[in-house]
């Protein structure tokens, strides 16, 4: 359960943060209404972060209403009887704090970072909108325009956004994870205040949520504040989450997308693999180690071969997020060296992966990858946000605090044989899509400019 940021000229890959035993030392309790709390004291600075996670995301939406979970995330800032629309973030900013929110396939989360003595304020505010959100047509309709604008900027006006959406849908047809979290535009346009209100009532409840508090606090202090705020909210019945359906083979195994807005070609190889929830015999942990051994910056096997030795790629990256209720996706992405054709990358990658599958990774590279993964946790203990991501992603996708805290032990227990078995499974995987994003050599300068407009930041696109 590890998150790192890997930036190339063409994309950013996000992986989950790592939860490590004897790192966060979480303390937990649960209110009578079912709301679970995870408290991670950190007294390095007089600040605190609260993250509220709801066990609902875009994968839980009603068919035909894609984007509803994300739309409701926006509407959570549109006010209650005591906090007018837009006032939530302004109140926090006035205290020198900051806040934001995000939606994914399996969860929706809201977070605030404030001075430690303002924790009571943000807990009261989150408790208020957990039960008293007012979704009115006069505020909901303008917010729908904001959501559509966000989709326009992030996906429709972005060559990379269009590419990733197309690849994901081809990889997972008729599967919740193959539908964009933000939703399909024709379906977003039809969403109503009533749709959002029903979704809110069916999923937003203390017994379907959890709160992670990290920073300059004590367990006793959080218990007291929790009882005074969230403890007053009655629990109520929520919609039971449906299991993910059986996977189908990708609708297309190979995509070549020519886009006028593309300047730098790129190549991706994607495979559907096991997650923490669907794994057998610790497959997900072996895949995490494999990803680090293949990537791992300049010490990774693919970097050494494709960048340093063959010189066909200028950048190599792997992406794998095993925190999911269903299966996950393992991605290898490459950028060609100037003068190299993108298809050379595919051939070189296939050749190297097949060679590695036959010969196997050596014990030194695997042990080194395991050490890099586990040592990275040392720096995360100082972060206010890391505990929230770690426990939020894990607990909303079906795991326990103990599962999350034992992550380093499970990584260290991964054997060379398990990693090489994961490698062979990856090479022989039939649930794959190889995708190229290519410049349009016939596009005029005006067409290139029209096809590639800058995306808004999330703070610009909400509230």
N, C-alpha and C positions, 0 to 999 in steps of 0.2 A: 504494500500500500504506500506507494512512493510517487512523489510528484517532482518532476524537474522540467525545466524549460530548455528546449533545444531550438535555437533560432538559425534558420537559413535565409537566403535571399528570397525564397519563395514561400516559406511556411513556418508556422510555429507549432511544435508538437507539445502537448501538455500531458503529463503523466501524474498519477496521484502522489501525494506526499507519503513519506514512510513513517509508519508507527513502529517504534523500537522498544523492546522490553528494557526496563530500567533507564528510560529516557524521559518519558512524559509523566510517569507516576500518577496516573489519573485516579481521582476519587469520584465515586458515583453515588447517586441516590435517585429515587423515583417518588414523585408526588402521588397522592391518593388518586388523582385523576389520570394517572398513567404516563405523565410527562417525565421522561428520563433526563437526568442531568449528568454531564461529565465535567468535572472541575480539574483544571490543570494549573496549580499555583505557579507563578513565575514572578519573582520579586525584583527583577533587574531594573524595572522602570515603573513609575506610578501610573500605569495604564492597564486597560483591560479590553479584551475582545469578547463579544457575545455573538455566537452563531446559532441561529434557529433553523433547524432542518425539518422539512416535511417529507414524509415517505410517499411522495407522489411526484411524478414527472411526466414528460411527454409520452412515455410508453403506456401510461395509464389513461390516456385520453379516449373519449368516445370516438369510434370510427367516423370519419367525415368531418371531424372538428379538430384537425391538427393545429397546433399552436395555442391551444386553450390553456395549457399549464403555464406557458410563457406569458400569455396575455394576462392571466390572473396575477402573476408575479408583478407585472406593471401596475395593476389595479390595487395592489396592496399599499401603494403609495398615494392612493386617491382619497384617503381620509376616513375618519370615523366621526362619531358625534362630538368627540372632544379634541380631535386633531384634524383640522381642515386639510383639503387636498394640497399636497406639496409641502405641508408644514413639517412633516416627519423629518425629512433630511435637513431642512432649514434649522430646526431646533438642535439637531446634533452638530451641525456646522457652527452654530452660534456658541457652542461649548468647546470648540476647537477639535471636534471629532470628525469622523468620516463614516460613511455607510454605503452599502451596495447590496446587490442581490444577483442570483443567477439561477437558471433552470437547466436541467440536464434530462436524460432519458428516465432516470430512476428517482430523482429527487429535485426539490426546490429549496434554496437556502437564502437566508437574509443575515447580514452581519453588520455590526457596528464596532468601531474602536474609539474609545473615549478615555478620559482621565478616570482613574479608579474610583474616585468619589462620585462619578456620574453613572455608575453601574445601575443603581436603583432606577434612575430616570429611563434608561434604555430598556430595562426589563419591564417596567410599567408600560412603555410604549409598544413593545412587541406583544405583550399580553393583551393589550387593548385591541390591536388589529388581528389577533388570533381569533377573537370572538365577536368583535363589533364592527368589522369592515362594512362600509356602506358602498354598495355597487349600484350607482344610479346611471340611467341612460345618458344624462347630460354630462357626466364625467367619463363614462365608459366609452362613448363613441369617439371623443377626441383622442383618447388613449389608444384606440384601435388604429387611428391614423399614425400615431407614433410608432406602433409596432410594425405597421406596413412600411413606414419610412426606414425603420431599422433593417427590415428584410431587404429593402431596395439597396441600401448602402452596403450591407455586409455580404449579401449573396448576389442579387441581380446585377449590381454594378461592379462586382469583383470577379475577375477571371478565376482566381483561386477558389473563391466561394462557390461559383457555379460548378467548377470542376469537382470539388470535394462533395458537393451535394449529389452530383450525378454518379460519382464513383460509389458513394455509400449506398445509394438506392439500388444500384446494379448489384452490389455485393450482398445486400440483405433485402431482396424483394419480398413483399408481403410479411414483413417482420417489423415490429415497432421501432427497432433501432435503425431501420432503413428510411424512416420518415424524418425529415429535418426537425430538430427541436423547435425551431421558430415557426414551423408549419409551412404548408403549401399555400401560396398566395391566394388562389380562389377560395380555399377553405377559411383562411384568416379573414377575408373580406366579409364572410357571412356570420362571423361570431357576434354574439349579442351580450348585453348585460345579463340577461337571464341565463345564458350558457355559463358565464363566469360565476354567477351567484350559485347555481346548482353545483358547479365544480368545487367552489369554496365550501359549501355546506357538506358536501360528500367526502371531502378529504382533509380539510383544515380543522384539526381538533388536537387537544393536548395528548390524547392517547394515540395519535398518529404522527407525533413529532418528537424531537429531542433537542436539547439545548447544550451547547458546549461553551463553557466559560473558561478563558485562559488569561492569566495576567496576575496583577498584584491583588490577590484575593485569598481568602481562606474558605475552607469548606463550610464552616459554621456561618460565616457571613452570607455566602450564597444560599444556604438553606433558608436563612431568615428572609432574605429578599425574595426568594422563589415562592415561599409561602404567602408573602404579602402581595405578590403580583399574579403569577401563573396559578398559584394554588386556589384562587377564587374561580377559575374557569371550570365549569362542569365538563366531564367527558361526555361524548356522545358517539353513537354508532357511525362508522365510516364505511365507505365502499371497500370491499375485500379486493385486494390486488389479484389480478388474474396471472397465472403463470405464462411465461413467454411461449409462443407456439413453436412447433417443430421447425427447424431450419429447412429452407429449400436451397437448391443450388443457385448460384448467381444467375441472373437473367442474361448477363454477358460476361465472358471471361477476359475480354480484351477491349479496351476503349482507346481510341485516338481522337482527342478533342482539339480542334484547331480554333484558336480564339484570337481575334484582332487585338485584344488588350494585353496579350502575353508578349513579354520581351525575353524572358529567360525560360527556356523549356525545362520541363521536369518529368521525372518518371517515378511512379509509385507501384509497389507490389503489395497487395493486401490479401490477408488470409483470415478466415474466421477460425478462432481457436477457443479453447476452454477459458473460462474466467474462474475466480475463486468459487463462485456458486456452482459451476458445472464441471469442475475439474474432477479427475480421478487420479489417485496416487500422486498428489502434489504437482500436477502438470503446470499449474499457473506459476508456482514458485520457480520451477525449472525454466519456464518461458521468460520470467523476469531476469534470471541469471543469463539466459541465452541472449536476450536483447542487449544486456550490458556488455557481454563478451563480443557480440557482433559490432556494436556501436562503440561505446566507451571512449569517445573522442579519438585522439590520435593513436591510442593503444588498441582500439577495436580491430577485430580481424578483417572486417570489410573495408575499413579505412586504410589499413596497411596494404591491402591487396589492390583495391580499386582506385584509391587516390595516390598512394605513394609508389606502388610498384607498377601498375598498369597505366596510371595517369589518365583514366577515362572519366573520372568523376572529380568534381571540386568539393563536393559535400556529400556526406552519408549520414543518415539518421534512422533510428528505429523508434517506433511508438507502440506501446502496449499498455492498456489500462484494464487490469483484471477485476476492478471493482464494478461489477454489474450483476443484475439478477439473472440475465441470460448469458449468451456467449459473448465473447469479446473479439476485438480485431487487432491483429498484429500487422504493422505496416513497416516496410522498408522503403525509404525515399532517397532519391539521388538527384543531384544536379550535375550535368555534364561539364567537363572542362571545355573552355572555348575551342571551337574547331572540331569538337567531337559530336557525332550524331546521337540523339537520345536512344536510338535503337541499339547502339553499341553498349549502352548501359545495361539494357535488358539482357543481352547476350553475356556480358561480363558477369553480371549478378548471378544469372542462372548457372554459369559455369563454376563460379566460386562456391555457391551454395551446394551444388551437387558434389564438388570436390570435398568440401567440409563434411558433408553428410557421409561420404565414403570413408574418409580418413578419421573423422571425429575431431572435435576440439581437444586440445591437450589439457592436462590437469592444471598447469600453470595459469593458462588464460582463464579457466573457470574459477579457480581459487582467487585470482586477482579480481575478477568481476564481483564475486561475493564480498570481498573486502571493501571494494569501492561502494557497493550498495549499503552495507551496514555502517561503514564509517561516515557516510553522508548524514546520518541521523544526529551526529554530535552537534552539528550546526543548527539543526532544526529545533532543538530544545529552547533556544533563545527567541524563537519566533512566536508572536501572538496569534497569527493566523494558522500556522501549521497544525496545531492540535485540532482546530475546528475542522479542517479539511480531512485530516486523518480519520477522526472518529465519525464525522458526519457521513463521509462516503462509505465507510465500512458498515456502520450501523443501519443506514438506510437501505443497504443492499443485502441485508440478512445475516450479518456477522455479529459477534459479541465483542465486548471490550477485551476479553481474554484472547480471542482470535487475533485481534489487531496488535495487542502487546506482544504476542508470541511471534510476530513476523520475523524478527532477526534470527530467532532460533530456527525457524522453518527455512529461511534462506540459507543459513549455515549448514543445515542438514541436507541440502540438495547435493546429490552426487554427480560425478562426472558422467556416469552412465545415464542418469535421468536427463541431464542437459543434452547429451548427444541423441537420446531418444526423442526429445522435444525437437531437436534440429531435423532429424529424419522425418518426423511427423509433419513438420512445416514444409519440407521439400516435397513430400508426397501428398500434401493437402489438395483436395479437389474443390474446396470452397474458396476460390481465389479470383481476384481481378487484377490484371496488369493494366495500368492506365498511363497514357501519355498526355501531357498538356503542352501543346505546341504553338508557336507563333504562326500567324497567318502571313505568309510572304507577299500576298497580294493586297494586304490591307493598306489603305492610305493613312497618312498621319492623322487626319481628322477622324477616321474610323477607329484608330488605336486610342485616341484621346477619349472618344465617346464611349468606348467599351471598357475603359478602366478609370473609374472615378474613385477617389479616396473614401474609405469607410469611416463612419463615425466611431468614436470611442463609445464604450458602454455608458459612461457618464453623460455623454452628449445625447444619447438616444433614449434615455429614460428620465422620467421626472422633469 
